[in-house]
Amino acid sequence: MWSPLPRFLAVPGRAAVLLRSLAACVLAAAAWADVRTGTFAGPASQARLALSAAVVGAVLVALPLLKEARSFAYAGGAAATASLVCSVALLLSHPAAGASSAHGAFEPVALLMVLAFVARRAPAAPTVPIALLLAAAVVLRPLSIGVREGSLTVAFGLTLVTVLVAGASVTARIVEADRRQRAHRVRLEQRIELARDLHDHLAHHVTGIVVQAQGARAVAARRPDLVLPALQRIEETGAEALASMRRMVAGLGAGESDAPPAAPAGMDDLRALVRGFALNGVPAYLTEEGPTDTVPPEVAATLHRVTMESLTNIRKHARHCRHVSVHVRVRPHEAAVRITNDGTARPASRPGYGLKGLRERVTLAGGTFRAEATAEGDWEVRARMPLTTDGI
């Protein structure tokens, strides 16, 4: 919603109303003071000062109505040019002008508001020269009637006020830019996290559905009695995929509601994940070493992700494996998981996003990650995580 006052005054709540009212009062008081002191009454300066004040006032009113940010700079330049032209005209004809005719209050106040608006909202490239023109218009106006003690005092005071206004506006601009940058970074991190969740959870379930459907089609002609159990497993896997999607959607909306976010996957989920794995009748075997139930939730969630991605890759690339093992080891200061299979992996043109995402996740948590072939010809994925949460 457009405001009749500059946007630098637009802050939420009662403070906005107070600042807008204060700005309106200051402008009205400045205009009243100019009328009472006869700023526009001098025969030689009346037309010049009135025209300059009218242009600056019109720019101040029009600024919030402009749509393009670059127009802010053009409007500010127009106000500064009108005021400077008036000052030059007064300087050239100051013997015929009153000694106090250039010391008006309305125009400097309006120029300072235009300066604040331009410094706050105009594009960065034209802002500096336009801001300098506006500052010069404010400071040089008292000197247009000659360099005297009174005019120097007024110019010095306006210089201090101009520096304060420009500094506050630039500071507000930097703070707002930093806030936008932080918000963009948070959104980017959320998108990356969502992409990882989609890949880790949905790819795991969808790959299982595809493999089970292929198995059911292969045995349909020879063993029709195995088709119904296979379809039941496909149904269960699909239901798990839907449940994972619901959990992810609930997690996205948790920040906007009072509902607590879903708890991260733990060791029980890892055990259920390994129990539910089967490829061509070959199950995965889980071995645990150490107090695995004492693993912190954040570390357990990362171990679960590593295991899920590894089992998904086994389903996709190691169709002829005969042995799949998952080994979880917990020591006083670290937890580790090792997933091994003896299948023949199909060559990939480039590393998959899943392994890259796992490496980033584990590394950011302060751990180490490896995925490589062993000397025996098996494929092995290893992840080691510190039990402290300093890096998580």
N, C-alpha and C positions, 0 to 999 in steps of 0.2 A: 504494500500500500504506500502510495506516494505521500510525502509529507510536505507542507508548504515551507518547511525550514530545512537547512542542510542536513544531510544524512549523518554527519558526525555527531549531531545532537540526538539521533534516533537510538535510544537505549530502552530496554523494556521496563515496564512498571511505572511506578510513580515518579521515578527520576526523570523519565522522558517528558512527562507532562511538566515537571518543574523546570527542566532545562529549556523546553520550548517556550514556556511562559516567560522565563528569565530573558531569553533572547529577544522575544517580542517586546518586552519592557525596555530593554537596553536600546533597541532600535528606535522605539517610540520616544524615549527620553532624549536620545541623540538628536532626532529630528526636531523635537520641541526646543531643545537648547539652541540649535542653529537658527530657528525662527526667532526666538527671543533675543538672541545676540545680534541679529541682523546680518547673518552670513550671506543671505541671498538678497539683501536690500541695497547693496552698493550699486550705483548706476553702471560702473565699469565692469564689475565682476558678476553681476546678477545672472546674466544669460549663461555665461560659461560655467559657473558653479552649479546652477540649477540643472543644466543639461548633463554635466558630468555626474551629479548625484542621481539624476533620473536614470541614466544608463546603468550605473552600478547597482541601483536598487532593482531595476528590471532584470538584470543578470542574476541577482541573488534570488529573486522570486522564481525565475525560469529554470535555474539549475536543477532542482529536484524533479522537474517535469521532463527533462531530457532523457532519452532512452539509451543512447550510445555513450560509452565511457569517454571516447575521444572528443565528443561534443563538450564535455565538461571543460577540457583544456581550452577549446576554442572560445567558449563563453567567458572563461576567466581571462583569456588574452584580450577579449574585447573590452572587459571592464578595466583591465590595467591600462590598455591603450587610451581609452577615453579619459581616464584620470590623469595620465601622463601628458596627454595633449592639452588638457585644461591647465595643468601646472606650467607647461611651457608657455602657453598663452598668457597666464598670469605673470610669469617672470618677465616676459617681453613688455608687458604693459603695467608693471607694478607701480610706477609713479602715479598712475591715474587710479589705482585701486586702493581701497582702504587697507590699513596696516594689519587688521585682524580678519580680513575677508577670507583668507585661505585656511584659517584655523577651524574649519568646521568639524563637527563630531560625527555626523551621520555617515558621511562617505568613508572615513577611515574604519569605522566599525563594520560597515557593510563590506568593505574590501577585505578586512580580516576574516570575516565569515566566508567570503568567496575563496580566500587563500586556504582556509581550513578544509573547505569542501574539495578543492582541486588537489591539495596535497594528500587527501584521504582517498579520493575516488578516481582521479584521472589516471590514464595509462602512464607507465613509468617514464617512457621516452620524452614526451612533451611536458611532463610535470615540472622538471627542474627549471627550464627557462621561463615557463609561465609563472611559477612560484616566485622566481627572482623579479620578474616584472611587477607582480602584485606587491611584493615587499618594497620595491623601489617606489611604486605609486603611493604607498602609505607613508613612507619615510620622507620622500622629497616634497610632498605637498606643503608642509609648513615653510620649507625653504624657498618656495616659489615667489614669495614676497621679499626675498632678500635674506642674507645671512646676518641675523641679529641675535641678541642674547635670548629673547623670548622664543624665536623660531627654532634656534638650536636646542633649547630645552625641550620643546614639544617634540622635535625630531628624535632626540635621544630617548624620550619616554616611549614614543611609538616604535622605535627600534627594539627596545626591550620587549614590548608587548608582541611585536611581530615574531621575534625569535621564539618566545614562549608558545605562541599559537602554532607556528610551523613545527616546532619540536614536538608538541603534543600530538599534532595531526600525523606526523611521520611515525611517531611511536605507536599510535593506534593502528596505523596501516601495517606496520611490521608485526604487531601482535595478532592482527586479524589474518595476515598471510601465514604466520606460524600456526595459528589454529587450523586454517584450511589445510596446510601441509600435514599436520598431525592427523586430521580427520581422513585425508586421502591415504595416508600410510596405514591407518587402522582399517579402512575399507579394503585396501590391497591385501593386508595380512589376512583379513577375514575371507576374501575370495580365494587366496592360496590355501587356507585351511579347509574351506569348503571343497575345493578341487581335490585335495588330498582325501577328505572323507568320502567323496563320491568315488574316487578311484579305489580306495582301500576297501570300502564296504560293498558298494554295488558291484564292482568288478569281481570281487570274490564270489558273491552270490550268483551273479549272471553267468560267470564262467562255470560254476557248478551246475547250473541249470542246463547250459549248452552241452557239457560233457555227459550229464545224465540222460539228456534227450538223445544224444548220439548213441549212447550205450543201449537205451531202450529200443531204438530203431534197429540196431545191429542184432539184438537177440529176439526181435519180434517174430521172425519166421521160424527160428529153431526152438525157442523157449517162450511160448506165449504166456506161460504162467509167471514169468518174471517181469512182464510189462506192467502189470498193475502195481507191484511194489515200487517199480522205477517211477511210475507216474506219481505215486504218493510222495516219494522223496522229492520229485520236482515241485510238487505242490508245497511241501514244507519249506524247501529252499526259497521259493517265490514269496511265501509268507514272511520268511526271515528278511528278505530283501525289502519288502514293504515296511516291516517293522523298523529296519535300519533307516529308511527314508523318513519315517515319521519321527524317529529320534533326532535326526539331523534337522528337520524342520522345526521341531520343538526347541532344539538348541539355538537355532537362529532367532526364534521369537522369545527366548528366555530373557533377553536383555530388555524387552519392552513390556514384560508382564511381571507379576509377583511370584510366578511359579519358579521353583529352584531349577537350575540347569541339571541336565541328566548327568549322572555320575559316570566317570570314565571307565572304560572296560578294565577289568582286573584279572587276577589269576584264575578265578572261576570261569570267566569268559574264555580265557586262553585254553583251559582244559576242555571246555565244551567245544571250542573251535577244532581242536585236534581230534576229539572223539567223533565229530561229525564229518571228518574228512575221509573220503574214499575215492580211489581212482582205479578203475578196472578191477575192483575187488581188493585192492591193496590199501589197507588202512595206514594211518600215521601212528607212530608209537611215541608216547611222551614219557620222558624220564625227568625227575626232579631231584636236585641235589641242594641240600641246605634248607634253611627256613624260608621257603618261597612265599608262605602266607604273610610274612612280615614286610614284604616289598611295598614301598610307598605307592599310592595310587597312580601318581604321574609316571613313575618308572614302569609299573605294571601295564599301564595303557600303552606305553611305547613298545614294550615287549610284545604285547598283543598285536599291535600294528605290524611289527616286523614279521611275526608268525603268520598273520593273515595274508600279507603281500607275498610271502614266500610260498605258502600253500597255493595261492592263486596262480603264481607263476609255474608251479609244478603242474597244475591242471592244464595250463595253457601250452607249456613247452616240453614237458617231460612225460609224454603219454606212455612210454614203455618202461617206466620205472617199476621196480619190484620191492623197493624198500624206501620208506619215508620215516625219518626220525626227527623228533624235536627234543632238544635237551636244554633244560633251564637250570642254571647254577647260580646260587646266591652265596656270596661271601660277606665278611663283615663290612666291606666298604663298596662292593659293587655287585651288580646282577648282570648275567649274561644269558643269551639264548643262541642256540646253534640249530639250524635246520639243514638237514642233509637228505639228498635223494640220489639214486643211482641211475636216473634216466638220462637219455641223450637229449640235450637241449638243442633246439633248432637255432641256427645262427641268426642273429638279429642285425638289422642294418645299423641300428644305433641304440644306445641304452634307453630302456623304457623310463617313462615318467615315474613309475612306482618306485624303482630302486633309487632314482635320483631324489625323490621326495623323502624316502626313508633315510637316506644318507644325511640330508639336510636336517631332518627331525632329530636324529640321533646326535649329530654333531652339535646342534644348537643346545641340546640338553647336556652337553659335556662328555658324551660317550664316543665310541669308535664303531665304525661299520665297515664290513667287508663282504663282498659277494664274488666268489671265484671258484674255479675248478680245483679239486684236490689232486694229490699225486696218484691216488687210486682211480681217478676218473670220475669221481662223484662231483656233484655241484653242492656247494656249501655257502650258507649265509650266516654270518656271525655279527652279533651286536653286543657291545658291552656298555653298561650304564652305571654311573656313580649313584649310590643310594642317597646321597644328599641332594637337595632340591635347589642348590645354588645356581646351577646352570639351566634350570627348567623355567 
